[in-house]
Amino acid sequence: MKNSNYILKVTNAKKAEIRKALKDAGIEVRALTEVYSEEIKEEESKQKDAKEKTNG
């Protein structure tokens, strides 16, 4: 067996929700740590979402 570490960037998610989603997908989570958090303006969030949709 091998232990792996990943960085996951999310918007509008809580640690408990992330842990549950991964568990539901059959992924065992050893640790979940918030490294950085910042507040974003609503308009910036909409622009970012639109850009991500166009980039696929």
Sequence and secondary structure as in RCSB ss.txt:
>XXXX:A:sequence
MKNSNYILKVTNAKKAEIRKALKDAGIEVRALTEVYSEEIKEEESKQKDAKEKTNG
>XXXX:A:secstr
          SS  HHHHHHHHHHTT   S           HHHHHHHHHHHHHH 
